[in-house]
Structure formats: structure tokens, C-alpha cells
Amino acid sequence: MVKHEAQSRTVTAGDVPPGRFPAEARRALYAAITGRRDIRTFAADPIPDDALARILAAAHHAPSVGFMQPWSFLLIRDRETRLRVKELFDRERQAAACFFDEPRRSQYLSFKLEGILDAPINLCVTCDPLAAGPAVIGRNSIPETDVYSTCCAIENLWLAARVEGIGTGWVSILKLPQLRAILNIPPHVIPVAYLCLGYPAAGFPEHPLLQTSGWRNRTPLRELVHYEQWGMKERGEWKQLAPLLEEDPLDVPI
Ligand SMILES: Cc1cc2nc3c(=O)[nH]c(=O)nc-3n(C[C@H](O)[C@H](O)[C@H](O)COP(=O)(O)O)c2cc1C
């Protein structure tokens, strides 16, 4: 086994107090968050194993209810398997079209909503509700916290892939029983996300495709912030925060 020098995981800079991150590191994190995109067209270039290992490790460092770690990462390269998932997607995509009236139906059908065959790696992130036995700290009242935890792992994975220059696309237009059958996933295990991973064929767009195509805009942050009680827009003690939410706070230099 090759031994590596352990790399420091703490970011240090001369005048930054312990436990804080220097401005450059904070900017890098926010750049990854705002520059993350759902990617659906991929170059054929393979993903290096060391980058893939880091991405999976980042996912595995996610928070989880009662430290349950209910996730598994099912890596898929086999073309036959991907063809079967793609067929499943094609059927479901067509079926979902009936939920939209024209002209949105045609627009929906014009979108490329997966990269199953062109991505070098497909990855199914699953959640095992039994992973930590019957009693898990913090999960009694809200059993779904196992899936919430798995979603935290997926977002970590998505951001880690972004900083590696690797795109991720989430494909949810799939029927779960059939997906379970194709991937041999036991009935009690939940396939939470079917992801396509690879280098994007056309870079990372600045804005979501659904925004640039006119389907839907990003909701202004201020509309989603309530003060003290649901629906309360009176700012009271929060009045100094409110104006900062008007402009995109991540556009302001730090
Ligand atoms: C739970 C979930 C399911 C999604 N399913 C799909 C999908 O089936 N196909 C697709 O093209 N994008 C899918 N997306 C990506 C969203 O469309 C995308 O995140 C959103 O439009 C915002 O764009 P951005 O991720 O590029 O910022 C999904 C995202 C999430 C979080």
C-alpha cells in the first residue's frame, strides 16, 4: 500500500482566528455553491479514480441523524445496465408529459433531462432505513430523517464533484420498483438519487437551464424569509438583515 503524507485538513492563514476560514477559502466555497449546476451533457473523458474517491469521501462526511450513515453508493459503468435505465427514463419522461399543457408540454419534451449513456459513470445513492438498527438518536419523531441525511450526502457529493471540475446530473424521472429490479436493490432500501457523473461537454452554465429557457426563475430570497412567525414580513429586530437580502448577498465581496 502506498503511504501518503497526511495533508492538513484545517485551513490556516496568519491573521484568521482558529476555527474560521480565510476570505479566499470562503469565496471558494461560495463559488462552488453558486457555480454548481445540474449537468446533462458529458464529454467521454474518464473520471480519475482519485477524484472519484475524494467525491465519495466528501459525501460520506455528510451529517446524518444519530450518525446513522444510511447511504450506499452503487457505481455503474456497465452499458447494458445503463441502457435499461435509459429505457426506463424514456418511458417515464413520455408519461410525465401529460401533466403539462401546451406549449409547456412541447417545451418539457425538448429538454435534455439526463446523461445516462454519455456520462462515464452512473451512481445510485441509496438509503437503508435499517442501517443503524431499530433505535436511532433523533429519528423517532421524524423517520424520514434517514432520507434527509442521504440528501445531505448527495449535496456534498455534488459540490465536491464541482470543485473537481466534474459535473453531476440528478435523474429522478424513473419508477423506483423497476430501478430496484435493474440494480438488484433489496425492497427495503430506497434508491434516493440516480446520478450521472462526468466532465461537462459544454462547461458549467452560469444559470440553471430551466431559468435560461424561461421555464422558471430563481425566487427572490426575501420572499422565502419569514420573521418569527410563518408569513410574517414585519422585520422588527431583523430590520438590518432584510436589506442585505435584497441584492444577492453572495455577489457582495467578502
Ligand atoms: C431531487 C432532484 C431531482 C432532480 N431531477 C432531475 C431530473 O430528473 N432531470 C434533470 O434534468 N434534472 C433534475 N434535477 C435538477 C434540477 O432540475 C436542477 O437542480 C434545477 O433546475 C436547478 O438547476 P441547477 O441544479 O443547475 O442549479 C433534479 C434536482 C433535484 C434536487
PDBQT file of the ligand as one rigid body, heavy atoms in Angstrom, charges set to zero:
ROOT
HETATM    1  C1  LIG A 301     -34.362  15.884  -6.200  1.00  0.00    +0.000 C 
HETATM    2  C2  LIG A 301     -33.926  16.402  -7.559  1.00  0.00    +0.000 A 
HETATM    3  C3  LIG A 301     -34.371  15.738  -8.700  1.00  0.00    +0.000 A 
HETATM    4  C4  LIG A 301     -33.983  16.202  -9.967  1.00  0.00    +0.000 A 
HETATM    5  N1  LIG A 301     -34.356  15.506 -11.089  1.00  0.00    +0.000 NA
HETATM    6  C5  LIG A 301     -33.912  15.893 -12.298  1.00  0.00    +0.000 A 
HETATM    7  C6  LIG A 301     -34.190  15.130 -13.479  1.00  0.00    +0.000 A 
HETATM    8  O1  LIG A 301     -34.821  14.089 -13.459  1.00  0.00    +0.000 OA
HETATM    9  N2  LIG A 301     -33.700  15.589 -14.655  1.00  0.00    +0.000 N 
HETATM   10  C7  LIG A 301     -32.996  16.751 -14.729  1.00  0.00    +0.000 A 
HETATM   11  O2  LIG A 301     -32.567  17.119 -15.836  1.00  0.00    +0.000 OA
HETATM   12  N3  LIG A 301     -32.702  17.490 -13.642  1.00  0.00    +0.000 NA
HETATM   13  C8  LIG A 301     -33.133  17.074 -12.430  1.00  0.00    +0.000 A 
HETATM   14  N4  LIG A 301     -32.818  17.803 -11.320  1.00  0.00    +0.000 N 
HETATM   15  C9  LIG A 301     -32.026  19.043 -11.446  1.00  0.00    +0.000 C 
HETATM   16  C10 LIG A 301     -32.893  20.285 -11.330  1.00  0.00    +0.000 C 
HETATM   17  O3  LIG A 301     -33.662  20.450 -12.488  1.00  0.00    +0.000 OA
HETATM   18  C11 LIG A 301     -31.949  21.475 -11.114  1.00  0.00    +0.000 C 
HETATM   19  O4  LIG A 301     -31.289  21.288  -9.896  1.00  0.00    +0.000 OA
HETATM   20  C12 LIG A 301     -32.677  22.814 -11.083  1.00  0.00    +0.000 C 
HETATM   21  O5  LIG A 301     -33.284  23.056 -12.324  1.00  0.00    +0.000 OA
HETATM   22  C13 LIG A 301     -31.715  23.954 -10.762  1.00  0.00    +0.000 C 
HETATM   23  O6  LIG A 301     -30.640  23.929 -11.666  1.00  0.00    +0.000 OA
HETATM   24  P1  LIG A 301     -29.132  23.776 -11.197  1.00  0.00    +0.000 P 
HETATM   25  O7  LIG A 301     -29.034  22.484 -10.409  1.00  0.00    +0.000 OA
HETATM   26  O8  LIG A 301     -28.326  23.721 -12.459  1.00  0.00    +0.000 OA
HETATM   27  O9  LIG A 301     -28.790  24.944 -10.330  1.00  0.00    +0.000 OA
HETATM   28  C14 LIG A 301     -33.186  17.366 -10.057  1.00  0.00    +0.000 A 
HETATM   29  C15 LIG A 301     -32.751  18.012  -8.897  1.00  0.00    +0.000 A 
HETATM   30  C16 LIG A 301     -33.110  17.538  -7.660  1.00  0.00    +0.000 A 
HETATM   31  C17 LIG A 301     -32.606  18.247  -6.421  1.00  0.00    +0.000 C 
ENDROOT
TORSDOF 0
